[in-house]
């Protein structure tokens, strides 16, 4: 048995216009699976990578998207932790969210608490889990530490800054425009640097009186990598988790030695690899939302049919905070 869904697929890599809406057949859930009717789909820059071909898709045609909230419509054999009618959210790096229906492993979804809306859940799950592992698990940080966060007005950046500030961690942010400076300051950055008009490395060393920062969180890649290393204090850590500007340059590990620096490229799936790890991380995220430690209301809301426009805005850096598609 199958179910008809409306999905946005790509048949080749390319610009936003390669995303086309088509009717597809979605199978009924098998053992351990559930059928979800998506109500809100999260938008993330990683989907631009897949659309461009920076990251490969398993096969064409491909339904992109890996984050959505919705309602369980059917459950497969052996599923007990969720039931028909439950509100759930998911965000694993598994394609298929750009669709009205999706079959998903039951142990890879989180139940959405009553106090959190579908829009909040879909706008924050992937970004919130990412901000959480960056802040709480990649580097040991404590109140009073100073860190540098690139793209501080972005979806993950805003959540990271809010959460870090609530924990007493000082965040210096970089952004690409005056408008985004205001967003980053409002999120809680102690200082914000427009890296298009200022040398961010020089400003960071000025702000820290030559000491540098304990960690740099960098999803930009090529354009910021070398200078990010330069602003680390001894035994500091460069956390690279994206490459929006391209691949970082190759580095001789010996270059880290003079200040005993650490370099890591963590990925979310490793931090939520088990059902228990995912449940624990989701619980922490939802608590932060419900207690207003972080504000996850989406900044940009598009109808599902405007997906091409939404991708264009993402790619051209016209969005701040989180963006969602309403189905």
N, C-alpha and C positions, 0 to 999 in steps of 0.2 A: 504493500500500500504506500502511496506517496501523496504529497500535499503540494499544491501550487503556490509558489511565492514569487514576489517581484524582487529582483536582485539587480545590483549594478555590477557588471563584469568587465574585465579587460580581456581582449583577444590578442593584444600585443603591448609592448612597453611604449610609453610616450607621454605626451602632455595630458592635462586634465581631460581633454576631449576624447581620450581613448576609453573613458568610463561610459558604458552604455547600459541602459535599463532593458532587462529582458525577463520574460517569464521562465522560471525554472521549476523543476520538480524536486522537492525535498523529501527524502524517505522518512518513514515513521521511525521513531527511536528504537534502537536495538538494545541488547542487554547493557545495563550501566549507563544508558543515554537518556536524555530528555529532549523534547521538542519545545522550543521557546518561540513565542511570538514577540519579536522585538518591538518595543515602543519608542525607545530612544537609543540612538547609535552615537558612540563617542568618536571624535575625530582626533587623529594623532599624526604627527609628522612622519612617523615610521611608515605610514601608508603611502606617503609620497615616495619614499625610497622604493617600495615595492612596485608602485605604478611606473616609476621611471626605469626600473630594472637595476637600480643600485643593489638591491637585494632581490634574488630570484624568487619567482613563485613556483610552486611544485609543477604546475601544468597549466596550459591555456585551454579553454577560457577559465579565468580565475575570478572568484568573488573575494574582494579584499575586505579589510575591516576586521579588527580583533577585539572590539569592545562594544558592549551593548547591555542595556537593561531591558527586561521584558517579563512576560508572564508564562509560566509553564503550562503548556497545552496538553502534553501527553508524557508519560514516563515509560521507559522500557523495563524489561524483566530485571528484577533484583534491585531496583532503585527504591530506597526507603528514606533517604535523608531529605528529599524534596518531594512535593506532591503537586498534582494539578491545581492551578490557581495561585501557587506561590510566586512572589516577585523575586527575581534573581538578577544578578549582574555577573558578567564574565569579562576577562581581558587577557587570556593567554594568547601567545603568538600563533594562533590558529586562524586561518582565513575563514570568512563566511559571514561576518557581521553586517555587511552591506546588503542586507536582505530582510524581507518582512518575516521570514521564518528561518530558524537555524536549529540543527541537531547538535547537541553538545554533551560532553561527558558530565554526568551528574556530580562527580567529585571535584570538578573544576569550576563550579559556580559558588557564589556566596549568596545567602539569603539577605535581601534588603530589609533592614529594620523599618518598622512602621513610621518612624519619625523622619525618614529620608525619602525624598521623592525619586522617581525614575530619572528625572533630569539631573538631579544631584549625583545619583549613583553612576550614571553613564558618563557624566562629565568628569568624574573624579577617580574612578576605580583604577585604571591603568596609571594615570598620572599620580594619584595619591599613593598607590603601592610603590611606584618608582621613587617618589620623594621620600617615602618612608625608609626604603632600604638604603638609599643614598645617605640619608641623615643618620640613621640609627645602626646600620650594619656594615657599611664599607670602611668607615673610619671611626675610631673611638673619640667622640666629641663630648665636651662638657661645657657648662655655663662659663662664660668668659672667653671662650675660644673665638678666634676670628677666622672666617673662611671667605673665599671668593667664589661667586656663582655666576657663570656666564649665562646670558639670555634669561635674566632674572624676571622679566615680565612675561615669559612664556607660561604655558600651562603647568608644566612640572615646576618651573621656577617660582611662580607665585605661591604654590603650596609649600615648597621647600622653605622659602623665606618666612612665610607665616609660622610654620611649625618650628623652624629653628629659632626664630625670635622668641616664641613662647617658651622655649627651653633655655633662654638666656644666651644663645650663641649669636655673635655679631656677624652679620652677612654684608659683605661688600658685593654689589651687583654690577654687572655690565649689561648694557642694552644698546640698541642701534638707532634710537631716535629720542627726541625730546619728549614726545608723547609717552613712550615706554619708560622714560625716567620717572615720570609721575606715578605710573602704575607700580613700578618696583619700590619706590619710596613708600607708597601707601601700603604695600604688602609688608613692609617692615625693614627694608634695607637701611643700614646705618649710613651708607654712602652709595651713590650710583654713578657709574662712569659711562659716558657715551663713547664707545670704542671707535666710532667713526670719526670723532672730532678730537679725541684725547688718546694719548699713549697709556693704555690701561696699566701696563706694568710699572711705569714711572709713578702713576697716581696711587697705585696700591702701596708701593714702598713709601710714598710720602704720607699716606693715611696711617700706615702702621709704624711710622718713624723708623723705617729701615729694617724692621724686624721680619716682615713678610707674614704670610698666613699659614695656618696649620694644614689647610686642605684647599684644593681648587676643584670645583665640579664643572666639567667641561663637556658639553654636547656639541660644540661648534667644530672642533677638530683642527683641520689644517691651519686655519687663520690664527688660532690662539694657542696652539700646543706649546711652542717653544717659549713664548713669553709666560705662559702659565707655569712652566717649570721654574722660570727665573724668579718668581715671586714667592716660592715656597720657603718657609723657614727650615732649618735643619731638622731632618726626620719627618718632614712634611709629606703629604700624599697628593698626587695628581690623580683624580678620579675621572677618567674619560668614559663617557657613556653614549656618545653619538659622534657623528661626523657631518654635520649639516653643510660645512664649507668644503668637504672633501677629506680624503685620508690624511691623517697626521703623518709627518715625515718619519722616516726610519730613525731609530735612535740606538746608539751604542750603549748597552747597559752600564758600561763603565762611567758614562757621563753622569749617572746618578750618584756615584760614589763620594765626591767631595763633601756633599751635605747629607749623605745617607738617605737619599730621597726614595720614596715609594711610588710606583706607577701601577695602576690597576685599571682594567676595563671590565667592570661587573655587568651582568645582565640579569634582569628581573627573574626569568624562569628558574635560575639556579636558587634564588632566594625564596621562591614559593613552589619548590619542586614537589612537595608532598601535599596531600589534602590538609594535613594538620598545619603545615607552615602557611598555606594559603588562608585557612580559617583564622589562624592567629593574627596574621597581617591584616586581614579584612576587619577583624574585631577592633584592632588598634586604630585603623583608619576611620571606621564608623564612629568610634568613640570621639576621635578628634573632631569629626564633623558635628556630632550631636552636642558637644560641649563648646562649639564655636572657636576651637583652637585654629581651625582653618575654615575659610569661606569657599565653598565649592559651587556656588551658583554659576552657571555657564555665562561667559561673556558674549558669545556669539551663538545664535540659534538659527538654523537653516531648516526649511522643509527638506525631506529626503530627496525630493525631485531636484533640488538645487545643489546636489553633490558636486557637480563640475565646478560651479562657482565657488563652493566651499574649498575645494582642492586648490583652485587658483589663488584664493586668499591665503591659504596656508603656505603655499609655495612662495608667494610674493611677500611674506612676512607682514600681512595686513591684520593679523589676529593677535590679540593679547589674551592671556589666560586660556580658558578652555572653550572649545567649540563643540556643538552637538548637532545631530540631525534628528528631527522629529518625524517619526514614521506616520 
